[in-house]
């Protein structure tokens, strides 16, 4: 059995997600009231070629120590050799992160080309969750987190959708297991 390929990316959620379309009585424009304008939830997400979707939330922008925490969390749920595929975010290149990866004999890293989000199928996962949040008006960070968790849980139940994300990213040749 070969190494499992894991695509990793980070995403921020706020109360300012783009609103979706809706209906209203003629002449009465709907008004959305938002709680905050800033990012209130950051999520590190891992998508494997076995159509497994993992996440780890943070209540702030993600830094190197958070990436390390996320990797350790993912490692608890992913067995065997891993190939991590991610972008060149400075938090991924953090000294502590790199030292930890080097200490793991069965983990290697492949870097995506600079600014190539279309090559990372995980981008479609969090894009899908953000699309589901359109028009949502959570009144607290806890409610926003619950909605985000619900979106990722929905995707976990749809491995065929996760595999379609790989195909959309041009990765049909990757050995995908549903």
ZIZIDA-V612136 format. One record per run of one state. SS is the DSSP state (h for helix, s for strand, l for the rest). FROM is the first residue (numbers start at 1). LEN is the number of residues. Records with the same first field share a line. If there is no record, write none. Layout:
SS=FROM-LEN / FROM-LEN
//
This chain:
l=1-3 / 15-24 / 49-4 / 59-5 / 78-4 / 87-8 / 104-3 / 112-5 / 120-2 / 133-8 / 157-2 / 169-10
s=4-11 / 39-10 / 53-6 / 82-5 / 107-5
h=64-14 / 95-9 / 117-3 / 122-11 / 141-16 / 159-10
//
